[in-house]
Amino acid sequence: MLANLTGRHGIAVLAIIVLVFGASKLPALAKSVGQSMRILRTEVRDLDVDAPADSRQ
């Protein structure tokens, strides 16, 4: 499904995001997405460390 996406699709998605959120709110949106990804990565890493060795595949 994602293999058929082209550069034009990306530009269209970016234009829609700018229209929905506005150009002034994009830096705050990017910052919050980055913080969320950082938290998610940390939590997944902690879950992996806490899991017993025999349950890992």
N, C-alpha and C positions, 0 to 999 in steps of 0.2 A: 504494500500500500504506500509506504513512504518512498519507495524506490522511484516512483513516477514523478516526484516533486522536482521542479526546476527552479532556476533563479527567479523567474517571474513570479512563481508562487511565493517565494520568500519575500519578495518586494511587496506583493499584495498583502501578505500577512502583516508585515511591518507597517504598511500604510494604514491598515485597519486598526492596529494597536495604537498608532499615533492619533487617529481620529477618535478612538474610544477614550483613551486616557489623557490625551493632550500632551504636547511636547514638554510642558513644564513639569509634569509629574513622572516622566520616564526615568530620570535619575533615581528618584526615591523608589520607584517600582523595581528597578534593576538592583538596587541595594538590598531591598527586602527579599528578593528572589535569591540573591547571593547568600544572605544570612540564613535563609531557610535551607538551602542546599548544604551549607556548612554544618548546620545542626543535624540534618538528616545523615550526612556522612559520619559525623561523630557518633550518633546513636547506633548506626549500623555497625561501626567498628567496635563499639562497646558490646553489642550483642554477640558479635563474633568472638570476642575475647572471653565473654562469660559462658559461652556454650561449651558443654563437655566435648572432649576430643572425639568420642565415638559417634556423636550425632552429626558431625561435619561430614560433608560428602565432597 
